[in-house]
Amino acid sequence: MSGIVAHGGMFAGSHTMLVFLPFLLAGAGLGFIVRAVSDKVDAKPPDGSVRLPNAKEHPLYHLHMQIRAAGRPASPEPTPGAPAVVNLPRRQHP
């Protein structure tokens, strides 16, 4: 009994295996990083074109746009003959 208490602890018999735990975790992390870097799902096609999402991939996209538009105040209608760019007075610095 004194042999167990003297070397005590929960991992009395397998403490030598705990030495390899950091290496195991580092290997798992490196494997995760390599997998993430080599993932080509979101890569651009070789011709440089941009593929737009279709309705099957984002079925509620139109609803998302309606919700975003409802949160904004309505923009006023432009008056006929008004300039497209408004000239504001310059700020006076003290």
C-alpha positions in Angstrom: 0.0 0.0 0.0 2.8 2.4 0.8 4.1 1.9 -2.8 0.9 3.3 -4.3 0.7 6.2 -1.8 4.4 7.1 -2.2 4.1 7.5 -6.0 0.4 8.6 -5.6 -1.9 10.2 -7.9 -4.5 9.1 -10.3 -2.1 8.2 -13.1 0.4 6.2 -11.0 0.8 3.4 -13.5 0.4 5.4 -16.7 2.2 8.6 -16.0 4.8 7.8 -18.7 2.1 7.9 -21.4 1.2 11.5 -20.4 4.6 12.6 -21.7 3.3 12.0 -25.2 0.0 14.0 -24.7 1.4 17.3 -25.9 2.8 15.6 -29.0 -0.5 14.0 -29.7 -2.4 17.3 -29.3 0.2 19.1 -31.5 -0.2 16.4 -34.2 -4.0 16.8 -34.1 -3.7 20.6 -34.4 -1.3 20.3 -37.3 -3.6 17.8 -39.0 -6.6 20.2 -38.5 -4.6 23.1 -40.0 -3.4 21.1 -43.0 -7.0 19.9 -43.7 -8.3 23.5 -43.5 -5.6 24.9 -45.8 -6.1 22.1 -48.4 -9.9 22.6 -48.5 -10.9 23.7 -52.0 -14.6 24.1 -51.5 -14.6 27.9 -51.5 -11.7 28.3 -53.9 -12.2 30.5 -57.0 -12.5 28.7 -60.3 -9.3 28.8 -62.5 -11.0 31.1 -65.1 -11.5 33.8 -62.4 -15.3 33.9 -62.7 -17.4 34.3 -59.6 -20.2 31.9 -59.0 -23.3 33.3 -57.5 -25.3 31.3 -55.0 -28.5 29.7 -56.3 -31.9 29.3 -54.6 -31.1 25.8 -53.5 -28.0 26.9 -51.6 -29.6 29.9 -50.0 -33.3 29.4 -50.0 -34.1 32.3 -47.6 -31.8 34.9 -49.1 -34.7 37.0 -50.4 -36.3 36.9 -47.0 -33.0 38.1 -45.5 -33.0 41.1 -47.9 -36.6 42.0 -47.0 -35.8 42.0 -43.3 -32.7 44.2 -43.8 -34.7 46.6 -46.0 -37.5 46.8 -43.5 -35.1 48.0 -40.8 -34.0 51.1 -42.8 -36.0 54.2 -43.1 -37.5 54.8 -46.6 -35.3 57.0 -48.8 -37.0 60.2 -50.0 -38.0 60.4 -53.6 -35.7 62.8 -55.5 -37.4 66.0 -56.7 -37.3 66.5 -60.5 -34.6 68.9 -61.6 -32.6 68.6 -58.4 -28.9 68.0 -58.7 -27.6 64.5 -58.2 -24.9 65.8 -55.8 -25.6 68.3 -53.1 -23.0 70.9 -52.3 -22.7 71.3 -48.5 -21.0 74.4 -47.0 -17.4 73.8 -46.0 -16.6 73.4 -42.4 -14.9 76.3 -40.7 -11.8 75.3 -38.6 -11.1 77.4 -35.5 
